[in-house]
Amino acid sequence: MKRQQKTVIRKARISDAVKIHKLVQYYAKEDLMLARSLMDIYENIRDYFVAEKARAIIGCCALHICWKDLGEVKALAVNPVYRKKGIGKDLVEKAMDEAARIKLKKVFCLTYIPKFFRKFGFRKIEKRYLPHKIWNECINCPKFPNCDEVPMIKKIKKTDVRENKLIGEINNQQ
Ligand SMILES: CC(C)(COP(=O)(O)OP(=O)(O)OC[C@H]1O[C@@H](n2cnc3c(N)ncnc32)[C@H](O)[C@@H]1OP(=O)(O)O)[C@@H](O)C(=O)NCCC(=O)NCCS
């Protein structure tokens, strides 16, 4: 009997960039997410998390720092074969862990699926509350200025740091 391969969520490496690009392009062609150039992915590779299973990249998600207290979660995608198995959730939670670890106060997203992000505590806001800086990316979007993405934001709480919480618990037991 074949052993089930585990899915691992980890920080992206340079060698993942082409696979991330392929995944993002797949959904961009279906108009489900913003297209990103390979150059953009290389430049921002440190923002990315990937889901890896049996050496294949089956999901990605990025956390980009925008300002002293604000980050953006973006480029979230899961290979269609592996959707609805909790991988999208694990990727977003990993990005939120990182946001809490580096002490970001808020994280926003621009999304076509507000129902999904609501599950993680994101709430709708008006675009005007987001800094102008973030619209740089929008200028290159074919939909600009008729954007139909929903802006949402989440406050990061101390309890979002799952790893640190665990470390705290271990230290307390020692
Ligand atoms: C959106 C996406 C990343 C979700 O990944 P996934 O691995 O299928 O999601 P999960 O299995 O972790 O789902 C977590 C929860 O969200 C729900 N969910 C999943 N996709 C959803 C969607 N499109 N709309 C609303 N809810 C959704 C699931 O039912 C699950 O709910 P539960 O916890 O109550 O059971 C994936 O469907 C995808 O790649 N979509 C195409 C690209 C895209 O839309 N990216 C987002 C751009 S902002």
PDBQT file of the ligand as one rigid body, heavy atoms in Angstrom, charges set to zero:
ROOT
HETATM    1  C1  LIG A 201      -9.705  30.197  -2.248  1.00  0.00    +0.000 C 
HETATM    2  C2  LIG A 201      -8.820  28.995  -2.103  1.00  0.00    +0.000 C 
HETATM    3  C3  LIG A 201      -7.387  29.426  -1.875  1.00  0.00    +0.000 C 
HETATM    4  C4  LIG A 201      -9.314  28.200  -0.874  1.00  0.00    +0.000 C 
HETATM    5  O1  LIG A 201      -8.421  27.112  -0.659  1.00  0.00    +0.000 OA
HETATM    6  P1  LIG A 201      -8.951  25.717  -0.141  1.00  0.00    +0.000 P 
HETATM    7  O2  LIG A 201      -7.776  24.889   0.221  1.00  0.00    +0.000 OA
HETATM    8  O3  LIG A 201      -9.885  25.149  -1.137  1.00  0.00    +0.000 OA
HETATM    9  O4  LIG A 201      -9.770  26.160   1.149  1.00  0.00    +0.000 OA
HETATM   10  P2  LIG A 201      -9.954  25.344   2.511  1.00  0.00    +0.000 P 
HETATM   11  O5  LIG A 201     -10.224  23.914   2.187  1.00  0.00    +0.000 OA
HETATM   12  O6  LIG A 201      -8.819  25.598   3.420  1.00  0.00    +0.000 OA
HETATM   13  O7  LIG A 201     -11.261  26.002   3.066  1.00  0.00    +0.000 OA
HETATM   14  C5  LIG A 201     -11.345  26.608   4.342  1.00  0.00    +0.000 C 
HETATM   15  C6  LIG A 201     -12.784  27.015   4.534  1.00  0.00    +0.000 C 
HETATM   16  O8  LIG A 201     -13.166  27.987   3.527  1.00  0.00    +0.000 OA
HETATM   17  C7  LIG A 201     -14.264  27.511   2.741  1.00  0.00    +0.000 C 
HETATM   18  N1  LIG A 201     -14.011  27.902   1.350  1.00  0.00    +0.000 N 
HETATM   19  C8  LIG A 201     -13.119  27.369   0.507  1.00  0.00    +0.000 A 
HETATM   20  N2  LIG A 201     -13.167  27.996  -0.679  1.00  0.00    +0.000 NA
HETATM   21  C9  LIG A 201     -14.124  28.945  -0.568  1.00  0.00    +0.000 A 
HETATM   22  C10 LIG A 201     -14.647  29.904  -1.470  1.00  0.00    +0.000 A 
HETATM   23  N3  LIG A 201     -14.204  30.012  -2.732  1.00  0.00    +0.000 N 
HETATM   24  N4  LIG A 201     -15.624  30.728  -1.025  1.00  0.00    +0.000 NA
HETATM   25  C11 LIG A 201     -16.083  30.618   0.252  1.00  0.00    +0.000 A 
HETATM   26  N5  LIG A 201     -15.620  29.723   1.143  1.00  0.00    +0.000 NA
HETATM   27  C12 LIG A 201     -14.668  28.896   0.728  1.00  0.00    +0.000 A 
HETATM   28  C13 LIG A 201     -14.258  25.999   2.923  1.00  0.00    +0.000 C 
HETATM   29  O9  LIG A 201     -15.528  25.456   2.716  1.00  0.00    +0.000 OA
HETATM   30  C14 LIG A 201     -13.769  25.861   4.361  1.00  0.00    +0.000 C 
HETATM   31  O10 LIG A 201     -14.846  26.117   5.238  1.00  0.00    +0.000 OA
HETATM   32  P3  LIG A 201     -15.012  25.296   6.639  1.00  0.00    +0.000 P 
HETATM   33  O11 LIG A 201     -13.752  25.584   7.420  1.00  0.00    +0.000 OA
HETATM   34  O12 LIG A 201     -16.232  25.885   7.244  1.00  0.00    +0.000 OA
HETATM   35  O13 LIG A 201     -15.118  23.865   6.236  1.00  0.00    +0.000 OA
HETATM   36  C15 LIG A 201      -8.899  28.069  -3.344  1.00  0.00    +0.000 C 
HETATM   37  O14 LIG A 201     -10.222  27.700  -3.540  1.00  0.00    +0.000 OA
HETATM   38  C16 LIG A 201      -8.355  28.715  -4.602  1.00  0.00    +0.000 C 
HETATM   39  O15 LIG A 201      -7.185  28.578  -4.919  1.00  0.00    +0.000 OA
HETATM   40  N6  LIG A 201      -9.234  29.430  -5.333  1.00  0.00    +0.000 N 
HETATM   41  C17 LIG A 201      -8.870  30.056  -6.586  1.00  0.00    +0.000 C 
HETATM   42  C18 LIG A 201      -7.973  31.252  -6.406  1.00  0.00    +0.000 C 
HETATM   43  C19 LIG A 201      -8.594  32.315  -5.486  1.00  0.00    +0.000 C 
HETATM   44  O16 LIG A 201      -9.786  32.574  -5.523  1.00  0.00    +0.000 OA
HETATM   45  N7  LIG A 201      -7.721  32.920  -4.653  1.00  0.00    +0.000 N 
HETATM   46  C20 LIG A 201      -8.119  33.925  -3.703  1.00  0.00    +0.000 C 
HETATM   47  C21 LIG A 201      -7.931  35.257  -4.316  1.00  0.00    +0.000 C 
HETATM   48  S1  LIG A 201      -8.306  36.528  -3.146  1.00  0.00    +0.000 SA
ENDROOT
TORSDOF 0
